[in-house]
Amino acid sequence: MRTKMIAGNLIAVLVVGLVSYFVVSSQLQATLLADVDESIGQDAALFDQTWRLWGLELAEQTAEQAREDDTLDIFTALDESDTRSRAYNRATEIHDWFGRHNRSSRGAAELVVVVGDDGRVIARSQDRNRMHGDDLRERLSGLAGVLQHGGTAVDVWEFESGQQKLLQTAIAAIVDPDTGRPMGAIVVGYDMSNGLASRAADLLGRDVVFVHGDAIYSSSLEGDSVDALRAVLFGGQEATTQAALGEQRSTSEPWLAEVGDLEYAAVTAAVSNAPSAHVAVVVLGNRSEQAAKASAVNTILVMTGIGAAIVIVFCFLLANSLLKPIEEMEEGVLAVINGRTDLRLDIESAELGGLAYRINQLLNVFTGTPEADDEGRISSPPAAAWPQGPSGLTEVPAAARVPAEGSGSGEVEDEALAEELANEPEDAYYERLFNEYVAAKEGAGENVSNVTKDKFVMRLQANEKSLIKKHGCRMVRFQVHTVGTQVNLRPVIIR
């Protein structure tokens, strides 16, 4: 029974816990993945807006520097050498200024170039002579329009002077304040580096990758993931990659791919404001990382384990609290059957104490032992001797008589009587009371051959303890009380 109780409750806890875990885990994981899949297109659109905003901010700051007096002074020099010197110094100053004031927190610009009205480089930052005389109108398609009409333009520059880089570029006209005619332009470029991709990724909460030609130019990814992604972009997703890099500059539908050990949802799109270069951006949402958030439901498994342990301990204790008294009662009854007729069950159990009491009553009936009622009155069964019937079989005695209410056999609280009984020696008291009880029973015509002094005293002492505990008194003694043919022992409370 103990095993069945533990197993039954344990199975119930485990079934509820495990079913809850799998249901909640699967539903939560599906919700988390759907969030990535449904939002990746919006994230790509958000990147496009962020990219355009960065370009506008860069163009505004470049135009601000183009209006400065130090910039206008470049074209007031008396000769070419002085013009180049002023252009170089001013380009270096602007380069440093962007390092201190860039609103997008991108640090110093990669390159600042001052060009004349013919689109040729007068000077650039960091190197006075490099690129001098290069015509940038073929490399930056927006430059010609700025030199002709003024204003600003944003582009992506495939920079190849000694090194190959992709620069997000802003162009601002240097306008003659007297004539309103563009005298030249300032070109400011920022490298589309891993740092730029990482800043975009931090803003979006997604990974960002820039693709140019047949390679990944920069990425917020790290390590082997870059090579694994390149294999995907120019493998299974080559069509979407080429569509974004080609003349159509299209944006793909969301697609899924395994990149290394991780699964991603992604969108491939052309980088906007890049008329001079074919550059694509891939915005990736990490589905594996998103699904891992569902691991929070592992708490259910932990709590299920704790619950199972609690159930095992609780059911073990509960089973013991029920089975141990039952086993004690079984052993006690077996002992009585085997001849220990003086043994009575002493079970301390709220659930089984009543059953033990009734079994004791039944044993008293069959053994003819006097017993006490709730008021401590002691009586023996009227036919405790169990006479033989005509058939030679033992007849079951009738139920013990219980004094009627109002018979005057309740507890007595008489100070004089209590003092007298309290002063009587214990041995003499038990001897006298036993003799009076037997005499009263015989006088009532009852057979008392089965009533022994030892059993009588034992039951009497047990009832004394019970009544002392019940009334909170110092001592309880008894008096023989006879009403008609009914003999009882009436307790006297001694305070």
N, C-alpha and C positions, 0 to 999 in steps of 0.2 A: 504493500500500500504506500509506504514511504517513497519508493522508487516511482510509482505511478503518479503520485502528487507532484514530485519534482519534475518528472519528464513531461507531464501534461502542461504544467505552467511554463516550463522552459520552452517547449515547442511553440506555445502561443506567443511568447515574447519574441522569439527568434523569427517566427513567420511575420508578425506585424512589423518588426524592425527592418527585416530584409526587404519585404515588399515595399515598405515606405521608402527605403533607400533607393531601390531601383526605379520606382515610379517618379520620385522627386528628382533624382539624378538625371534620368532621361529627359524629363520635361524641362528642367532647368538648362541642361546642355543644349537642347533643341532651341530654346528661347535665346540663349547667348549666341549661338551660331547664326540664327536668323537675324539677330541684331547686326552682326558683321556683314552678312550677305546683303541685307537690305540697305545698309548705310554706306557701303563702299562707294557707290556711285555719287552720293551726296558729298562724301569726303573728297573725291576727285574734283568735283565742282568747287568745293571750298578751297582746295589747293589752287585752282585756277584763279579764284578771286584774290587769294593771298598773294599769288605771284604778280598779278596785275597791280595790286596795291603797292607791293615793294617797288615795282617799276615806276609807278607814279611818284612815290616818295623820293626815289633816286633822281628822277627827272626834275622834280621841284627843287631839290637841294642843289643839283647841278646848275639849274637856271639862276638860283640865288647867287652862286659863286661867279657865274658869268656876268652878273650885273655889277660886281664889285669894281671899285676904281682901280685896284691893283691889276685886275684883269684887263680893263680898258687901256691901261697904260702900256700894255704889251705893244699896241699898235701905234704908239706915239714915239717909238724909238727912232733914232736918226739913221741907223744902218741895220743890215741883216744880222750882224753879230750881236748887236745890242738887243735886237728883237728876240733872237734865240735865247740869249741869257735871261731876259725878262720872262720869256715863255717857260723856260726850264724852272726858274725860281718859283714862278706862280703855280706851275703844275705840282711842284713839290709841296708848296704851302697848301694847295687844295687837297692833295693826298693826305697830308697830316690832319687837316681840318676834318675830313671824313672819318678819320680814325678816332676823333674826339666827339663828333656830333652825330654820327649816323643814327637815325631814328629806329632802324630795325635791329640795332645792336649787332651789326655784322662786322664791326671793326674797320680797319683801314681798307681802302679800295685796293684792288690788285694793280690798277693802272689808271693814270690820269694823262690825257693827251690834249695838247693845244694844236688846232689846225687852222690854216688860213682860209680865205674865202675860196681858194681853189681846191680845197679838200686835202691838201698836202700837210704832213706833219711838220710843225715848226719845232716842237720839242715835247718830250714826255717826262714823266716823273722818274726818278731813280737813275736815269741814264740820259745825259745831255745829247748824245750823238745817235744813239740807237733809234731807228725808225725815221730819222730826219729825211724829209722829202717824200716819204711813202704816201701814195694817194689812197685814202681810206674810203673813197666813194664806192669803189667796187666791193669792198668788204662789208660796209655798213650801208644798206640800201636807203636808210632814212636820212643819211647825212646830206645828200644832195638837196633834199627838200628843205631841211633846216637852213642850209646856206643860202637858199634862194628866197625862202619866205619867212625865216626866223622861227621862233618857237622852240619846241622840244620834240624829241622822239625817243622811243624805247626799242631796244633790239637785243639780239644775242649775237655776240661777236665770236667767230671762230679764229681766235688769236693764234698766230703761228710764227711770231718773231722770236726765233731761238727756242721756243717751246710751244707745245700745242695745248691750248686751254679754251674752255667755253666761258665767256664773260657775259653776265647780264649787264647791259650797257645802257646808259642814258646819254643823250646828246642835247646840248643846249647852245643856242646861237649867242655869239658875242655881238651885240648890236651897237652901232655908232649912235650915241644919244642925240647927235645933231641932225643926222640924215635919216636915222631909222633903218639904215642898211646894214645887213649882217657883214661883219668884218672877218669873221671866223667862227669857231665853235670850240667848246670844251667837251671832251668825251671822257666819261668816267665808267670804268668797268669793274665788276665784282666777279670773282671766280665762283662758278657753280660747283663748289667743292663738296666733299663729304660733310664738312661743317654746315654748309648751307642746307644740304639735304636733311641733316640731323635736326637743324632748327625748324625746318618745315615739318618734320616728323613729330617733334615735340608739340607743335601747335595743333596738329591734326589728331595726334594719338594713333597714328598709322605710320608705317614705314614708307619712305619716299626714295625712288631711284630715278636718276637721269640717264637716258640712253642716247647715244650718238653714234651714227655709222653702224658698225657691227659689234659694238662693245658697250659695256656699262661705264659711263663716264664717272659717276659718283653715286654714293648710296648711303643710306642710314643703316644698312645691314653691315654685319661684320663677318670676318673670317671666311670660311668655306661657303657660306650662304650666298655670297656674291657670285661665285663661279656656278653654283647650283642654279641660281636664278637666271644667269646668262644662258645656260643650257635650255632652260624652259622658254625664255623669250625668243631664242633663235632656233627652237626646236618645235615643240607642240604649239606654241603661241606665236610662231613666226609671222603668220598672216596678220594678226592684230598689231604686232610690232611694226611691220613694214607699212601697214596702213596709217599708223600714227606718224611714222618718219617720212612717208611719201608726200606727194603733192596734195593729196586729198586731206592730209592732216586730220584724220578722223579720230573719234573717241570710241573705244570698244565697249561692248557690253561687259558686265562683271564676269570674270572667269575664275575657276578654281585650279590650283596646281599644288603638287608636293614639291617643296623646296628643301632639299636635305631631309631632315627628320620632321619638318613642320609643314603644316598645310596652310595655304593662304587663299584668301579671296582678293582679287585685284582688278583694277581698271587701268588700261593703257590709253594715254591721250597725248596729243601734240602739245608742246609748250607754247602758250600764247605769247604775243608780242615778240615774235622771233622771225621776222621776214627774211633775215639774212642767213639763217641756219636751220637745219632740220634736226630738231631735238624733241625727244619724247620723254614723258614722265610716267612712271608706273607707281600708283598708290596701292599699297598692299595692307590688308587687314589680316592679322595673325589669328587664324581660326583655332589653331592648337592652343595658343595662349588663352584665348577666350574660353575655350572648352574647359581648360584647367581650372577656371574660376568655379566650376561646378563641384570642385573637390571640397568646397565648404560643407557639402552635404555628408561628407565622411564623418561629420559629428554624429550623424544618425547611427553609423556603425559603432562608434565609440560608446554612445549612450545605450545602444542595444546590448553591447558586451557588458557594460556596467549593470544594466537591468537584468541580464541573464544571471550575473553573479549574485545580485540581490535576491532574485527569485530562488536560486539554489539554496542560499543561506536561510531565507525566510521559510521556504517550504520544508527544509530540513528541521528547523526549530518548531514549525507548526505541526509537522508530522510527529515529532517527538512528544510535543505537548499533548497530542491526542492518543498516540499509540502507547506511550509509556504507562499512563494510568490504566489503559485497557489491559496491557500485559500484566500490570500489578494486580488488577482485579482477577484476571484469569489465574494467576499463580495463587492468589489468596483463596479463591473458591476451590481450586484443586487441593490446597493444603487442608481445608475444612473437610473435603471429601475423603482425604487420606487420614482423618482422625483428629486433626487439630481443631476441635469444636469451639475452643475458646478464642480462636483468631477472628478478628474483624477487620474489615477494609478501612484503611485510613488514607483516603485519596484527597490531595489538595488540588482540586481542579474545578474551575468555574463551570466547565462544560459537563464534566462527568461526576462531579461531587454528588449531585442528586441521585444519579444511578447507583453509586456506591452506597449511599445511605439506604436506598430501598433494598439493595442486596443484603445489607446488614440486618434490616428488619426481617427479611425473609429467612436469613440464617437464625435469627433469634426465635422466630416462630417454630422452625424445624428442630431447634436445639432446646427450646423451652427456657431461654435465657430472659430474665427480666430486662425491660427497656424503658427508657424515659420518653415522655412526649416533649413538645416544645417548651412546656413550662417546667420541665425537670421532674415531673411526676413519674415514678417508676412503678411498673406493673409487669406481671408475667402473663403469658397466654393462659386462658382458663383451663385448657386441657393440655398443659405442657408435657404431661407424662405420655401423651399419645397412646391411649388405650387400644387394645386389640379389638377389632370388630369381629362380628360373627364369623367372618370368612378367614379370620386369622391374620388379616392384613392390617397394617397400622393405619388408623384413621387420621386425617389431617385436622389439626385443631382449629377451632373457630378463631376469628380475629380477636386480638386483645381489646379489652374494654377500655374506653377512654372516658374519663369523668366528664359529666355534662357541665356546660358553662353555668356558673353560679352555684356550683356544688360546694363551694367553700374550700376547695383544694388548691388554690393558687398560692403564690409566694406569701410568706408571713413576715411582717416587719414589726416585731414586738421586742422592744429594747430589753425588757426583763428576761424574756425567754431567750433572746439572742445571747445575753450575757451568761445565762445559765448554761446554755449549750456550748458556748465558746470556752467555758472554764472546764468542761468535761474532758478528761484525757481521751486522745484519739482512739486508742485500742478499746477502751471501755465503751466509748460512744458507738463504735462499729459493732461490738459484741451485743450491746443492749439493743441497738436498732435492728440488727438481724433477727434476734430472738423475738422482738415485738412484731416484726413483719411476718415471720413464719407463723407465730401464734395467731395473728389476725387472719392470715390466709386460711389456716386450718379451721379457725372459727367460722369462716365464710364457706367452709365445705370444699375448699380447693385442695388438690393434691400438690404438695410442695416437695415431694421427694427428689425432684430434679434441681431444686434450688440449693446451691452450695454457698457456703459463706465466702469462699474466695471469689467466685464469680459475682456474687452480690456486692462485695466491697469494691471490686474492680469497676463494675458499672456505676456504682455510687460515686466513686472518686472521679470518674470521667464526667459525670453530670455536674459534680461540684465545680470542676474546672470550667465547664461550659457556662454555668450560671455566674461564676465569679467574673468571667470575661464579659458576659452580657450585662451584668448590673454594676460592674466596676466596684465591687465590695471587697472586704477583707477576707471573708470566710462565708461558706454556706454549709449549714447542717440541715438534717431532715427529721421530720416527725411522721410517724405512722398515722394515717388518716383513713378512717373507715366510714363509708356512707352505704348503708344497706349491706349488700354482699360485695361491694366494690372496695378493694383495698388499694390505697395509693400512698406514696411518700410525698409529703408536702414540704417544700424547701423553706428554710428560715434564713432570711438575709441578715448577715452580721456585718455591720459597718465598721 
